[in-house]
Amino acid sequence: MKILLACDSNMIRTRIETTINEVSDAEVIGMVTDTNGTIDEVERARPDVVVISFLKLSQSPLRLASILRDKNPDIVLIALASATSPYSEDAWRRAGCDYVFSKTVKVDSLTSCLHTLVDRKRNTNDLTHDGIRPPSGDNPSIRTI
């Protein structure tokens, strides 16, 4: 499973990459540090999953998620948020993210999510079906750790 990291923090990017490297059949195919670069790299590399984690609000991470969802409906979007609350989770969901995790606590749930996605990719070669995305208006795919 091909994963693109969109993150403006070296420390967090390294942490995420280490987490992904622990998941068999998952590989980081690129790392970008800004929203425009992310959009371009998604078009070029065609990842299965994009992990979004921007500290600087000037990067407009919610807008990025919305653009990526509109242009690439089959890509799984995972947001790593500085803080999670019902308000922020709803904002990420409306922007098109499939999963939301807090980056301020352990990344066990991200690892578990990636294992599940790898298994689905291996078994069905389709990450957009079999329960990954809820019907419109439902919200079971948003996960907070």
C-alpha positions as CSV (number, residue, x, y, z in Angstrom):
1,M,0.0,0.0,0.0
2,K,1.5,3.3,-1.1
3,I,1.4,6.2,1.5
4,L,2.1,9.8,0.9
5,L,3.0,11.9,4.0
6,A,2.0,15.6,3.9
7,C,3.5,17.1,7.0
8,D,5.4,20.3,7.8
9,S,7.2,19.0,10.9
10,N,10.4,17.0,10.6
11,M,9.8,15.4,14.0
12,I,6.3,14.3,13.3
13,R,7.2,13.2,9.8
14,T,9.9,11.0,11.2
15,R,7.5,9.6,13.8
16,I,4.9,8.8,11.2
17,E,7.4,7.2,8.8
18,T,8.7,5.0,11.6
19,T,5.1,3.9,12.3
20,I,4.4,3.1,8.7
21,N,7.7,1.2,8.3
22,E,6.5,-1.1,11.1
23,V,3.5,-2.2,8.9
24,S,4.3,-4.9,6.4
25,D,3.2,-4.1,2.8
26,A,3.0,-0.4,3.6
27,E,5.5,2.0,2.2
28,V,6.1,5.7,2.2
29,I,6.3,6.8,-1.4
30,G,6.9,10.5,-0.8
31,M,7.0,13.2,1.8
32,V,5.8,16.8,1.1
33,T,5.9,19.8,3.3
34,D,3.2,22.1,1.8
35,T,-0.3,21.9,0.4
36,N,0.5,22.7,-3.2
37,G,3.3,20.1,-3.2
38,T,0.8,17.6,-1.8
39,I,-1.7,18.2,-4.6
40,D,1.0,17.9,-7.2
41,E,2.6,14.7,-5.6
42,V,-0.8,13.0,-5.3
43,E,-1.4,13.5,-9.0
44,R,2.1,12.2,-9.9
45,A,2.5,9.3,-7.4
46,R,-1.1,8.1,-7.1
47,P,-0.9,6.9,-3.5
48,D,-3.5,4.7,-1.8
49,V,-3.4,6.7,1.4
50,V,-2.5,10.3,2.2
51,V,-1.6,11.2,5.8
52,I,-2.1,14.9,6.5
53,S,-0.4,16.6,9.5
54,F,0.2,20.3,9.2
55,L,1.1,22.4,12.3
56,K,0.9,25.7,10.4
57,L,-2.7,26.8,9.8
58,S,-1.3,28.8,6.8
59,Q,-1.1,25.5,5.1
60,S,-4.9,25.2,5.2
61,P,-5.0,21.4,6.0
62,L,-8.8,21.2,5.9
63,R,-8.9,22.9,2.5
64,L,-6.2,20.5,1.3
65,A,-8.3,17.5,2.5
66,S,-11.3,18.9,0.6
67,I,-9.4,19.4,-2.6
68,L,-7.8,15.9,-2.4
69,R,-11.2,14.3,-1.8
70,D,-12.8,16.1,-4.7
71,K,-10.0,15.2,-7.1
72,N,-9.3,11.7,-5.8
73,P,-12.4,10.1,-4.3
74,D,-10.7,6.7,-4.1
75,I,-7.8,7.8,-1.9
76,V,-8.0,7.2,1.9
77,L,-7.3,10.4,3.8
78,I,-6.0,10.2,7.3
79,A,-5.7,13.4,9.4
80,L,-3.4,13.7,12.3
81,A,-4.8,16.6,14.3
82,S,-3.2,18.6,17.1
83,A,-6.3,18.2,19.2
84,T,-9.4,16.3,18.6
85,S,-12.9,17.4,19.7
86,P,-16.3,16.7,18.2
87,Y,-16.0,20.1,16.4
88,S,-12.6,19.3,14.8
89,E,-13.6,15.8,14.0
90,D,-16.7,17.0,12.2
91,A,-14.6,19.6,10.3
92,W,-12.2,16.9,9.1
93,R,-15.1,14.6,8.2
94,R,-16.8,17.4,6.2
95,A,-13.5,18.0,4.4
96,G,-13.4,14.4,3.3
97,C,-11.1,12.6,5.7
98,D,-11.8,9.0,6.4
99,Y,-9.9,8.8,9.7
100,V,-8.9,11.4,12.3
101,F,-6.2,10.7,15.0
102,S,-4.7,12.9,17.6
103,K,-0.9,13.3,17.0
104,T,-0.4,14.3,20.7
105,V,-0.9,10.7,22.0
106,K,0.3,7.2,21.1
107,V,0.1,6.2,17.5
108,D,-1.2,2.7,18.2
109,S,-4.6,3.5,16.6
110,L,-2.8,4.8,13.4
111,T,-0.8,1.6,13.3
112,S,-3.9,-0.5,13.7
113,C,-5.7,1.5,11.0
114,L,-2.8,1.0,8.6
115,H,-2.8,-2.8,9.3
116,T,-6.5,-2.9,8.5
117,L,-6.0,-0.9,5.3
118,V,-3.1,-3.2,4.2
119,D,-5.3,-6.2,4.8
120,R,-8.2,-4.8,2.8
121,K,-5.8,-3.8,-0.1
122,R,-4.3,-7.3,-0.1
123,N,-7.7,-9.0,0.0
124,T,-9.8,-6.8,-2.2
125,N,-7.4,-4.3,-3.8
126,D,-10.1,-1.7,-3.0
127,L,-9.9,0.6,-0.1
128,T,-13.1,2.5,-0.8
129,H,-15.6,-0.3,-0.1
130,D,-16.3,-2.9,2.5
131,G,-17.1,-0.5,5.2
132,I,-14.2,2.0,5.0
133,R,-16.3,4.9,4.0
134,P,-19.7,5.3,5.8
135,P,-22.9,6.3,4.0
136,S,-23.4,10.0,3.7
137,G,-24.3,11.5,7.1
138,D,-23.0,8.6,9.1
139,N,-19.7,8.9,10.9
140,P,-18.3,5.5,12.1
141,S,-15.0,5.9,10.2
142,I,-13.8,8.8,12.3
143,R,-11.6,7.5,15.0
144,T,-10.0,9.4,17.8
145,I,-7.2,8.1,20.0
